[in-house]
């Protein structure tokens, strides 16, 4: 009976323990259901984070691909000889960045070559400005020489006209004086002679008059021929003077034309200098853009590095969280099963409330970790938003730089063509000015030679006229002393002076 009572008591005790264990199992099942619900929510958050990560990765790859394409466009604008790199997908992004670094280094070398070209163009512009100044000085010198030649030509024509007028006047005075001298000598011979001589003179008066008429006729014919020759020579000189005047007018017209061309070239040179200054400013902007691109490259590399680090940390955090959650679930299951077995197998009721604190502690720890993970995800989202804003700003700046560089690249060949045309025009003007200068020197020498020849001809004509006067006076003397005509001519106040005859 005692054994039955003990069995009954043990049975009741076991039944109570079983009830307690069933209650504990129900509680653990509820906790497991809670943990499973929490795990489902965490799995949903994990899938959402994976989706956001994939979207962000896709967005970053698109932004970086657009940035690389813009860099390629910049390279094409800078030079057509640069080989265009091929851009792949997101799976080979690191390789593409290495290729783009090489491409950016080529762009740097091309920018340096463009800068050297701009400096060379500036040196050529300085040389052309110096040549233009030299040509301006030469044109001014030619103008002064042309003005001097015109003045000399006008004075020489006036002197020639004066000499011709004086020559004609002197010829007329010589003719009248010779006629008067002949009459006076004839009358003197008739009045001072003896009777026999007077009779002889009267007898030979007819013959003397005939001789005088012949002599006057011959002298008049000689003078007419000389006057005709002189008139022909004067006509030739007049024609030559007209030709020289035409040449002077042509030279003056060419000088005016060269002045207008120089003014136009000066304006073009000023325009080219202003455009060259604009090109220098554009080159400075290009250099600044190159430095900005270098900084952009560094910032992009840093941002990509931070993105890779964030991705790695995010993946590591997810893996560690998954592992910890799995370990905790396994530990909770093992602890619950071991507690149940221990409580069933042991008869000590003091160990029963040991499972609840463990499960409660696990739930509290898990909730704390969830809160910390949510705080980390918020910080990561803020970091991602900051990176997105930074990339948007960098893309805007880069697009503006690409646009400015393309415009400058389009303007550069036009300015080079205009500069070449200006150089060719300056060279042609220099050659024309040189030819005009040589022609003016030749015309001046020819004009001087012509003036000297005219002076020599006038001098020879005057000498010949003086000799002709002495020969005309000889037959009139009729046997008298040869000193009488010279004395008569010397005593005459209207005698021709050698200085007056030889004066131009």
Long-range contacts (C-beta under 8 A, 24 or more apart in sequence): 17-343, 17-344, 17-349, 20-343, 20-352, 21-340, 21-343, 21-344, 24-339, 24-340, 24-343, 24-352, 24-355, 25-340, 27-356, 28-336, 28-355, 28-359, 31-332, 31-359, 31-363, 32-332, 32-333, 34-363, 35-329, 35-332, 35-363, 35-366, 38-366, 38-370, 39-325, 39-329, 42-321, 42-325, 42-370, 46-318, 46-322, 49-314, 49-318, 49-377, 53-311, 53-314, 56-384, 57-90, 57-311, 58-90, 59-388, 60-307, 60-391, 61-89, 61-90, 61-93, 63-391, 63-395, 64-93, 64-300, 64-304, 66-395, 67-300, 67-394, 67-395, 67-398, 68-96, 68-100, 70-395, 70-398, 70-399, 70-402, 71-100, 71-103, 71-104, 71-107, 71-293, 71-398, 72-103, 73-402, 73-406, 74-107, 74-293, 74-401, 74-402, 74-405, 74-406, 75-103, 75-106, 75-107, 75-110, 77-402, 77-405, 77-406, 77-409, 78-107, 78-110, 78-111, 78-114, 78-405, 78-409, 79-110, 82-106, 82-107, 82-110, 97-301, 97-304, 101-297, 104-293, 104-294, 104-297, 107-290, 107-293, 108-290, 111-286, 111-287, 111-290, 114-283, 114-286, 114-412, 115-283, 115-286, 115-287, 118-276, 118-279, 118-280, 118-283, 121-276, 121-279, 121-416, 121-419, 122-276, 122-280, 124-419, 124-423, 125-269, 125-272, 125-273, 125-276, 125-419, 128-269, 128-422, 128-423, 128-426, 129-269, 129-273, 131-426, 131-430, 132-262, 132-265, 132-266, 132-269, 132-426, 135-262, 135-426, 135-429, 135-430, 135-433, 136-262, 138-433, 138-437, 139-255, 139-258, 139-259, 139-262, 139-433, 142-251, 142-255, 142-433, 142-436, 142-437, 142-440, 143-255, 145-440, 145-444, 146-248, 146-251, 146-252, 146-255, 146-440, 149-248, 149-440, 149-443, 149-444, 149-447, 150-248, 152-447, 153-241, 153-244, 153-245, 153-248, 153-447, 156-451, 157-241, 159-504, 160-234, 160-237, 160-454, 160-504, 163-458, 163-503, 163-504, 164-230, 164-234, 166-500, 166-503, 167-230, 167-458, 167-461, 167-462, 168-227, 170-465, 170-496, 170-500, 170-501, 171-223, 171-227, 171-465, 173-494, 173-496, 174-465, 174-469, 174-496, 175-219, 175-223, 177-492, 177-494, 177-495, 178-219, 178-469, 178-472, 178-473, 179-216, 181-473, 181-476, 181-485, 181-488, 181-489, 181-492, 182-212, 182-476, 184-488, 185-476, 185-477, 185-485, 185-488, 186-212, 186-476, 189-478, 189-480, 208-478, 211-475, 212-476, 215-472, 215-475, 215-476, 219-468, 219-472, 222-468, 226-461, 226-464, 226-465, 230-461, 233-457, 237-450, 237-454, 240-450, 244-443, 244-447, 247-443, 248-443, 251-436, 251-439, 251-440, 251-443, 254-432, 254-436, 255-436, 258-429, 258-432, 258-433, 258-436, 261-425, 261-429, 262-429, 265-422, 265-425, 265-426, 265-429, 268-418, 268-422, 269-422, 272-415, 272-418, 272-419, 272-422, 275-415, 275-418, 276-415, 279-408, 279-411, 279-412, 279-415, 282-404, 282-408, 282-411, 285-404, 285-408, 286-405, 286-408, 289-401, 289-404, 289-405, 292-397, 292-401, 293-398, 293-401, 296-394, 296-397, 296-398, 299-390, 299-394, 300-394, 303-387, 303-390, 303-391, 306-383, 306-387, 307-387, 310-380, 310-383, 310-384, 314-380, 317-373, 317-376, 321-369, 321-373, 324-369, 325-366, 328-362, 328-365, 328-366, 331-362, 332-358, 332-359, 332-362, 455-504, 458-502, 458-504, 459-502, 462-498, 462-501, 462-502, 463-501, 463-502, 465-496, 465-501, 466-496, 466-498, 466-501, 469-496
